[in-house]
Amino acid sequence: MPIFLVDVNRPSLFGSPLAAIDDTTMSRYHAAIYDGCEYGCAYCEGWGLLARPLNESVRMMPNIAQHATQELALMQPDDVVGLVAESDAYQPAEQRFRRTRSVLTILAAQQRPVVIMTKSPHVLEDIDLLRQIHLQRFAMVIVSVVSHSPDLQSKFEDKVASYTARLAAVTALKKRGIPVGVALMPLVPYINDTDYALTQVIQQVAAAGADFIYWDYLQMPNQRHRNRMNDIMIRVGNYPISYLRELYRDGVAIDARYRAERDAVVLRICDDNRIAIRLPYALFRGKFGAAYTISHIIAHQSSRDALQGRDVLVAQGNALAEEVRHGEWPIERLQSHPTYALFRELMPSSNAGSPVL
């Protein structure tokens, strides 16, 4: 059992704004309610980034509601708070300390948008609060899964709720009208990224009612984490560990060609099962200002272009999205964008706009 500590030295709850908005989560801030995580999932990058074991202690900020109130006063109205850090906002500590609920209560009182990524069905305990936030502004939950296989989950995530329980949480959130996605991550080469494994998960995620799916690959930020993953993979997989080294020649990120090939497979399966790869516009329509909304619509298209290898279109789309976020309105380029019909009604009557950053 971890040691629970109240950390009086933590300077900020939400931290500094991201250099660019995270288009996957729509968030401007990435915040950790807790530092350290009781789950201690085998693949988590936190094992390699922290001086001490990830699940040894859980630190909490005192007077968290007061900090939230003070920091929100400095943010823009459309800034989305993302509770999406490696430290899960609904890890078991939340059952005892309710720090996440305290922050959500402040967000609801100030009508601020929020996105939560979690492995825990305990997010349902705050479903009424999340629904209140969504009706006022915007709230979204992304439920993280690693595999449909109980055996594989037990080796990677032995302290986390079952895959079935997490899909049930997706269904419950969907029924209450809260936008909900599933993060299939990390994809580990030859383990949970095979055509069969991907098909099983995506079909079941779609059947559970998820609005969209997101995926990403195992990353190993330093030698300490690589050594840990090598030991784990020997116990999990039935192939030489040299295969993993071949795909991580730079030691951190997976081989670009392998990633592109697997991305194409995931995209095809998502299309076959009629599930979006990012939050559909209909679910955040009218929730944000014009600049924020239009930039996300364009970024969504760029994400799909990236998966299809359209690098030039990706660069053009991302540049256009950033211009709009900063309050610039290149009318001709916007009108020629393939998603123009979605946001035409939001276009300003002149070239003047309000920056969102």
N, C-alpha and C positions, 0 to 999 in steps of 0.2 A: 504494500500500500504506500502511495507517495506521501511525502511530507507536505502539508499545506502551509503556505507562508503568505503573510500580508506584506507586500513589498512597498515600502514608503518611498523608494528611490525612483520609481518609474515616472518619467517626466510627462508622458502624454498617453491618453487612452487611444485616440484615433491616429496619432502620428502625423507625419507630414503628408500632404497630398501627393498622389502618384504623379510622375512626370507626364504621363498620358493616361487617360481613362482606360481601365481594363474592359475591353469590349466583350469579353466572355461573361463577366459578371455585372457589367454596366457600372462598376463602382469607381469612385474617385479616391476612396480611402480603403486600405486594407487594415483591419483592426483585429487584435487578439484580445478577447475578454480575459482569457487565462494565458499565462506564460508557462509552458510545459504542458504535457498531455498524458493523462492516465492510460490512454489507449496504447500508445507506444507501438504503432503499427510497424512491422518489420521494415517496410520500404521507405518510411518517412525520412525526408532529408534532414529533419531535426536531429537525428542521431549523429549526423556528420557535422552539423553546424554548431552544436552546443558543447561546451566544455565538459559538462557532466551528463549522465544518461538522461534521455528525453523524458522518461516517465518516473524519474526519481523524486521530483518535487513539482508542485503546482503553485505558482505565485499569483497573487491577486492584488489589484490596486484598491487601496482604501478610498472611501467616499467616491465610489465610481459614478454615481448619479450626478454628483456635483461637478465632477470633471467632464462628464458628457454634456451637461448643460452649458458649461463655460466654453467648451471647444466647438459645439454646434453653433454658437453665436458668431463664430468667425468664418463659417462655411457659407457657400452659396446655396440657395434653396434647392437647386437641382442636384447637388452633390450627393451621390449614393454612398452610404456607409456599407462597406462589405465586411461582414464577419466571416472571413474566408481564409484566415491564416492557418498554418499547420496545426495550431492548438485549437481543438474542436470546441466550439462555443457550447455544445451540449454534452461534453464529456461528463462522467459521473459526478465530478465536483459540482456541476450545476444543480444537481438534485439537492445538494446540501446548502450551497451558498447563494444561488439564484442571482449571480452577477449579470448573466445575459438578460434575464427578465427585467432587472433594474434598468439596463440600458434601453431595452425595447420600450419600456414604459415612458422613458424620456423622449424617445423618437416618436412615439405615438402622440404624446402631449404637444410636441412641436411640429407634428405632421411632416416628418422627414422620411425619405425613402431608404430602404434597407434591403440587402441581399445576404442570405445566410447559406453557407455551405457546411454540411454536417453529415456524419455517418449515423447519427443517432435518431431513432424514432421519438425520443423524448422532446424533440422540437414540437410535437403535437400538443404538449402540455401548454404551449403558448399560442395555440392556433387561433384563439379568439383575439389575442393581441395582434397577431400578424394580420388577421383579416381586417381589424380596425385600421391598421396602418395602410393596408392596400386600398381600402375604400377611400381613405383620406388622400393618400399619395401613391405609394407603390411599395409592395413587399414581394419578395421572391425567395424561394427555397431551392437549393440545389443539393440533392441527396447523392452522396458519393458511394460507389460500389466498386469492387475489384473483380468479382467473379460470381457466376451462378453456382459454382461448385463448392459445397460445404467443406470438402477436404482442403481445397486450395485456400479458401477464406480462413480456415483454422490455422494455416501455416503463415499467412500474411497478416491476419487481423484477428488474433485469437481472443481479444477482449471486447470486440465490437458486436453489436446486434446482428442477427442473421440477415442474409440477403433477402429472404422472404419478408421479414419484419420491415426492412427498409422499403421494399416495393409497396408494402401495405401502407406505409407512411406517405408515399407518393400518391397513392389513390385517395387517401384521406384528405391531403392538402388540395388535390384537384377538385374533390367534391365540395370543398368550402370556397372554391373560387380563387385560390391563391396560385399564381403562376409557379410551376414546379418543373425543374429539370433534373436530369441524372448525369453525374460526372462519372464516366468510366475511366478510372485512373488509380494507379498508373497502369498503362499497358506495358507488360513485361514480355520481351521477345520469347517466342516459342512456348509461353506459359498460358497467358490469357488473351493473346492477340491472334490466335488461329481463326480461320474462317468459321469453324464450327462454334468455338467459344463466343466469338463476336455475334454470330447469328442468334444463338440462344439468348444472350443477354439483351440484345436490341429488340428482339421480338417480345420478350417478357416486359421490358421497360415500356414499350409502346402499348402493350396490353394493360399495363398498370395505369395508363393515362397520362404519362409524362408529356409535357408540352415540347420538350426538346432534349437533346443529348449533347454532351460535350465529352471529349476524351483528350488525354495527353499521355506521354510516355515516361517511363522510368528515367529519372535523372540522378546522376551521382556526382555531387558538387566537389568532392575532394577524395583523397586516397583513403581516408578513414571510412567514409561511407562505401567506397568501392570494396574495401576489404570485407566489410560487414555483409554487403549484398552477395559477394562471391561465396561466403560461407552459407548464407541462406539459400542461394540458388542451387547449391550442391544437394541440399536436403529436399528442395522442392522439385527440381527438374531432373530429367533423365538423359541429359546431353552434356558433352564436355563443356566446361566453363570457358574454354577458349572461344566458343561461339559468341559468348557475351562480350568478350574482349574485342572480337572482330567488329562488332557493331558499335562499340564505344571507343573508337580509336583515339578521340580527343579526351577520353576519360570522363566526360560529362554528359553529352547529348548523344542520342541514337543516330546512327548513320542516316544521312538525308535521303538516300535512295530507298533504303528499307522503310523509312517513315512514309515517304511518298506512296510507295506501293501499298502499305497497310492503310494509309489514309483513304486511298481510292476504294479499298474494300469496305471500310467502315461507311463511307459516304454512300456506296451502292446499297448496302444493307439498310441504312437509314431511309434512303429513298424508297426501297422496296416495301418498307414497313410504314411509310408515310409519317415519319417523325422528323421534325426540323433539327438542324444542327446548331441553331442559336435561338434565343427567345423570339417567337414570331411577333411582328409589329403589332398585331391586333391586341396583344396582351399588355402592351405599355402605351397604346395610343391614348393621347390626352393626359398622360401622367406627368409629362415634362414639357419644358419650353421647346420652341421650334428648333433652336440650334442643337440642343441635346438630342432631340428625337431624330432629326434628319441625319446627324452624324452617325447615330447608331444604325439606322437603316442602311446607310452606305457601307459602314464597317461590316455589317452582317453579310452583305454581298461580297465584300472583299475576302471574308473568311471562306466563303464557298469557292471563290476564284482561286484562293491559295491551295485549297484541296484538289483543285483540278489543274494545277500547274500553270495558271495564267499569271505569271509573275509581273508582267508589265501592267496588267489591269489591277493587280493587287497594289502595286506602288502608286498608281494613279488614284485608286479609290481611297487608300489610306491618307494620301496627301489632301485629297478633297475633304475627307471627314475632319481632318485636323483644322483646315481652314474654316470650316463651318463652326467647329467648336469654339474657335477664337473670334467668332462674330463676323467673319468675312463671307460674302455671298457672291461667288463667281457664277452669275446667272446662267451663262451659256453652257458651262460645264455641268452644272446641276441639271439643266434641262435635257442634256444629252445622256445623263446617267440612266442605266436600265431600270432603276427603281423610282424614277421621277414621278410616276403615276401615284405612288404611295404617299409622297410628301408634297405634292404640288399645292395642296390646299394650305400648307403651312408656310409657304414661301412668303417673305415680306414683300410689301409693295414697292420698296426701294432697296438699295444696296446696304442700308444701315441695318445693323443687327446688334444683339447683345452678346458679349463674350460669355462663355460658360466656364472658363478656367480662371 
